């Protein structure tokens, strides 16, 4: 039988067989079945109201070697799995893969604010063989959802919508008495001070925000009597001021929201100079207030100069671990005390009460500005203050014989100077709802997964 080969065709009498010569090689090995490795170090490095920046290390073309051909980046409001990968939203415009080991970054856009998203990536070679699913990461976009928690003064706390002044919920927790309150991290818990049954020392309680459920006591009534508290905006941690069992001078402690890691971060007779630089020592501290980024704590501090023992009272600043203490502002004498310390959202000012006067301390210059006149409402005494976590707005509690009401006021900054921009606007009406709004704390709320 005569066989004839012509232009890739093998001709056999009665048969036509199709074959390929070397000139038809398209560069793809028919035996390439090795996909790129799955990405294992995907992370969210930055997130804002409508976008999230991802980072990961490029795998290879075959496992961990070579250069892959493409990425598929996807995101969803539910946790992404292999089973629902095809239903996840596809992010447009991912980068072309670099060589194995290259650090890749990509920003996913078009997200909704205050929403929890999960993100995942798959990698393909030229066949394409697709990798397995990367590690899945989750994060929440930013936004301006916030609430005010306040002491209702009738054995309850109240969650207030600062946009409308309406009560979102009233909660009567299983405690002896509702004392000072504050938000836990991301608003998922409320923390409050209440004594043990039968009276005695104040204990730190933590509970679910919206119903007071899952209440736990975080401190020991036999060891400490708490007098002030503030929740950290950056992690699940609380700072509080407390007297020890002998009721000595109060000092500041921090503790995690699960009750672990309690440490004392101010110490009696610890060295701390006055604002003018005179040598002095600490004789008590309280009223802790976390900075907006959670890295520093402002606090009220009592000082005695060395060696002449002159009394000063001031506002000081320290790192979250108690290091780096510095006095920003003080006055000679024991009469001045500073309450309700809180920071403006930009971190540039510490607001505080001195008696019933409201003042603002510039963290940069140490200058103090008196806001009292601008906050006057028919001569009614200011009882409490808290600052918005989003802008230059202040929520002010005014004292009335029947209870306290909240007003809001915008602050105006010109250069370093801060003032009240306009007459405060009434936010709540305790006469209508039948409970007060005291010792308020304003914080962002992040929806749970």
Secondary structure by P-SEA (a helix, b strand, c coil): cbbbbcccccccccccccccccccccccccccccccccccccccccccccbbbbbbbbbccccccccccbbbbbbccccccccccccccccccccccccccbbbbbbbccccccbbbbbbbbbbccccccccccbbbbbbbbcccbbbbbcccccbbbbbcccccccccccccccccccbbbbcccccbbbbbbbcccccbbbbbbcccccccccccccccccbbbccccccccccccccccccccccbbbbbbbcccccccccccccccccccccccbbbbcccccccccccccbbbbbbbbbccccbbbbbbbbbbccccccccccccccccccccccccccccccbbbbbcccccccccccccbbbbccccccccccccccccccccccbbbbbbbcccbbbbbbbbbbbcccccccccccccccccccccccccbbbbbbbbbcc
